[in-house]
């Protein structure tokens, strides 16, 4: 049986019950003294209010009736948090005054709760289902196991709720107990749930069922399955792993099991491996798992299990002369005080807001972002938060570091990623449209298109040009319209385009070729059929048709006729040209024949004879004497034929006869 230390202090005519005045023992289930203790806030001493459980609820009777212990330090800055500690097997609240006082000095409202705890979990023989049922039955009193006799009025739920309601009803309102009740139930989110050994396992189950502000585990949990490992019920639930802290002695026979629960299912290893509090100093590298190897106050490691939180077992500071070191109020100073304070006010934890993905502000390459608010837990009030770097945030991903700083200067950091996306396309301005004519003699035009300009909310826009005919931008442009698409692409891949149109027109007429003026001999009284060739080529269309009038191959009257030729290309450009065709009449032909005879170099006799006949024919034809003209021409023909091969070479004779006969035809002989 562990010893319970009690004392009675008198101050300002009110009864106070404290610890450390004289020894008293009482069995774990003994009924409390039938007193109505009070607690002073006018006096600066740190004393406990002892509350008999049955006084909070008459239905709580029969067993587990040792007083609840309640603390509130009138000199501390209040955290507005409630520290609830659950004693281990067969322990009572009076055995945890040192730990409870430290919590009160840190500004917590403090309750060490008496509850059903007169057995160890080994009653289940490592049956995990049994262990879970026992844990739950101790909490709510609903019958799940025939191994324990807990009823709802004795369960932790009822005892804690009724005690809080008692404090609300019996204490001064400014003590602030009402904040820990919400809708008639404990306000779990404002509670630091703590426990030693059996009580620590109950605290673990409560934190699984409810989201606590923090969980402090002393030498617990200790439940195991048949393989000696943490059972399935030891797991995270409503309270996240970053809110769990623990302390266990290395010589505790079940320390390995406790550490296995911390490292594994409770997720405490993520904050670093365990640290020896006796070999290092707060903040212990930020770990959530503390070990100690200090010698218990009894001088024997056999008491290692309870030494982490039980008053009469925890090691105490001593002065250099070996006497106990004392607080100003005369209470001893535990060697574990720094570790306890760390567990209760370890650097705050901070959960950043969710990562953000936003668009850049219009016309800007960054964004002013509402980051949201982080969530902090723990730490010494007040806890302030700050984000770095501040906005605005540029396009891309920026890691914003949230820092929580508590009143003791402890810090915690967490990253939030802010991704700003540039979803704004650039603005592209194409050069002016171009209209031009084909280069001289060419089917195309050389064009200087100019360059497009582009602007964007972010730097780094590139612009490329593409012609719709697939040709290079500097290649010659064909007749018609060519569209150039100027596309701007920014560094984020956003694109925009503008169109430039290059219009090339063919304004060059075809090159028209016609004969020079020429003359032909009439072949009949009506004239002659005249042939000629006219052609045209175009810079674009190549050879183009030519139309002339009178057309080649048609009959031309005697005299001079003007021939007009025209050519048009597909663009409607036209070219025209004229030439003259003269159809020679009989007199003109006779004159020409006379010159031909003179040029043949014939003997003078024959030449004179032929010339005389031609002159006679010409004279007659000139005055319209067709008959005489025809006769004289026939005489020439006859003489030429007679002298063919003699005085007149055959070739010349043939020419003369042909010419004379044609003239006769013109005269209509």
ABEGO torsion letter per residue (X at the ends): XBBBBBBBBBBGGBBBBBBGABBBBBBAABBBBBBBBBBBAABABBBBBBBBAAAABAABBGBGABBBBBBBBAABBBAGBBBBBBBBBGBBAAAAAAAAAAAAAAGBBBBBBBBBAABBAAAAGGBAAAAAAAAAAAAAGBBABAABABBAAABAAAAAAAAAAAAAAABBAAAGAAAABBGGBBBAAABBBBBBEAAAAAAAAAAAABBBABBBBBGOBABBBAAGBBBAABBBBABBAAABBBBBBAABAAAAAAAAAAABAAGAAAAEBBBBAAABBOAGGGBABBBBABBBAAGBAAAAAAAAABAAABBBBBBAAGBBBBBAAGBBBBAAAAAAAAAAABBBBBBBBBBBBBBBBBGBABBBBBAEBBBBBEEBOBBBBBBOBBOBBBBEBBBBBBBBBBAAGBBBBBBBBBBBBBABBBBBBBBBBBBBBBBBGBABBBBBAEBBBBBBABBGBBBBBBBAAGBBAABBBBBEBBBBBBBBBBAAGBBBBBBBBBBBBBABBBBBBBBBBBBBBBABAAEBBBBBBBBBBBAAAEBBBBBBOBBBGBBBBBEBBBBBBBBBBAAGBBBBBBBBBBBBBAAAAAAAAAAAAAAAGBBAAAAAAAAAAAAAAAAAAAAGBAAAAAAAAAAAAAAAAAABGBABBAAAAAAAAAAAAAAAAAAGX
